[in-house]
Amino acid sequence: MPPSSSRPVDSLDDDDYPAYTMGRAADMLGTTPAFLRALGDNRLITPLRSEGGHRRYSRYQLRIAARARELVDQGTQIEAACRIVILEDQLTEAQRINEELRADNTGSQTSA
């Protein structure tokens, strides 16, 4: 068996691969397909479509949907929950970029 580093990336290992049908995604989240459609209507997640037009969700999208469900279960309206999750995701990405820039800046200062 080849070492894992030389193995081609398996699409199922990809967080963005649309591996889950709407029904399976709803089951995994303990919710309904209508809830997933509502998240799409509020632009929180946009599922990819299969050749037959069926919605397909990635693991990343399921994590986002699970966070929205937590907020809704706590009494937050779905529109507000979607906005909160979007802002949390943007903050996480901004923090990641900031850390990368700091690391780059530190590296360039030590080599100068």
N, C-alpha and C positions, 0 to 999 in steps of 0.2 A: 504494500500500500504506500503510495507516495506521501511525503510529508505534507501536512496541512497547508504549509505556506506555498507549496507549488501546485496545490489543487485549485482548479477553477472555482470561482465563487459560486456557490449553490444559490439559486434564486430564492429558495426558501429561507436561507440565512440572511437575506436582504430585508432590512426593516421596511423598505419602501415597496417591496414586491406585493402586488394585490392578490394575496393568496386566499382570502376568505370571502365567501358569499355573504349576502345580507343576512340570510337566516342563520348561518354559522356565527357571524359576527354578533348578532343580537343574542344568540344563545350564550356565547362566551362572556358577554357583558351583563347578562341577566336582564335584558331589556327587550324592547320590541323593535321590529323593523320601522315602525312609525317614528320612534325616537331617533333612529339613525337618519331617516329622511329629514326630520326636523333639524338635525345638526347640519345636514347638507343645505337645507333652505336658509340656515343662518350663516352659511359660508364658513363653518368651522372645519369641516372635512369635505373634500370632493372626491368621492370614490371614482376609480377608473371603471370603464364599462367593458364587459366581455364582448366578443364578436356578436353574441346574441342580444346585447344591450343590457345585460344584468350587471348590477352594481358589485364591485369587488373592492375589498378593504385590505389595507396593509396593517402590519403589526403597529407601526407608528400611529396610524389613524385610530387603531383600537385603543392605544394608550391615551390619545387625546380625547376620544369619546368616553373612556372610563373616567377621566378627570372631570369632564362635563357632567357625567352622571352623578359623581360624588357631590358636586355643587347643587345639582337639581334635587338630589335626595335630601340635602340639607335645607331645602326650601328656596333656593335661588331660582328665579324664573329662567327659562331656557335661553332666552335672548341674552340676558345678563351673564349667564354661565358661559355661553359661547364667547362673549367679549372678554371675560376674565381669562379664559383659557388661551385665547389668542394673545392677550397681553403677557401672560406668563410665558408663553412660548417665545415671544419676541424678546422678552427680558433675558431668558436663558440663552438665546442666540447672541444677543448683544454682549452678555457676560463672557461667553465663549470666545467671541472675536476679540474682546478687550484683553483676555488672558493671552491669546495668541500674540497680539501686538506687544504686550508687556514682555513676553518671552523673547520675541524678535528684537525688541529694543535692548533688553538686558544682554543678549548675545552679541549685538553689534557694539555695545559699550565696552565689553570685556575684550573684544578683539581689536579695538582701536588703540 
